[in-house]
Amino acid sequence: MPFFYSSTFFAVSGNIAKASNWLYAMSHERRKYIRRLSFHFWSKALSECFSNQGNMEHLAKQLTYMDQIDVVELLITDTRTEDELLDFADAESQGIPQYAVSRRPCEPLVLFGVEQLEAVPNLGCLRIVGRIDRLLVYTEDKEYLKAFAEGRKRAGLGKESGHRPVVELVQL
């Protein structure tokens, strides 16, 4: 059983909430061996003028129970989701709050919610798949990902341990 869960790349064909629910429904004994997970960086909350943050917080909590997580892959392949993220970020950058939760200056704009992964102590790689040239138009997102890769916890989640996860950006 450990070999199967540790050697398989689990691609959840759904959003953040589905990935969280899938992990939560799994027994702790099996879940702790999962090493690679992929899902769409989208939630129903986005279309209701909220953010991905709450769902990402719940997912990060599930990931902290794993012994080692090699790759968390966020897919942003739907242009409608991409447009929603960019519209929210544009308004937020102009000082027009768009989220039910407050975004702090140390957190990303387009990728708001990714900061929740700071709480995952054994994350090896954060991979973001999408049209990177569009997703990283704001300095806040670029600076956040750079700090994340350097092991800094800009949002203050998790303990400072010097752990430096790799950040991979895959252009579609």
C-alpha angles and dihedrals in degrees: 000000000000091000093054094050095042096047100043124088103221112211109188107204094218146055134293094281092051091050090050093047092047091053094043092053091054120089116258090239091061098034094057091065097054110114106170129042133172129186142148116276092229137101136182086248090071093066090048092059095258127104143253089251100099094047091046090051090055091047093049089053089056091048093054089067092063121097093225131353111201100182136013108186121197114198118206099172102131112091091210091058090044090052092049091051091048093047091052091047092048093054092043092051088055091054096258105130111225103173134078086225122058117254113217120216091247092062128084123262109210092025094045106160097038089095088074088075088070086082092063104094099193102043111142101183138007108203120190116194119193144075093322093182088065098035095054100049093117123075090221092065094045093048092046094052091046091052091045090055090049090055096250116143100215093171091048096239118142128003124302102247104152090248109150115202117199116247114210121189114197115195118214 
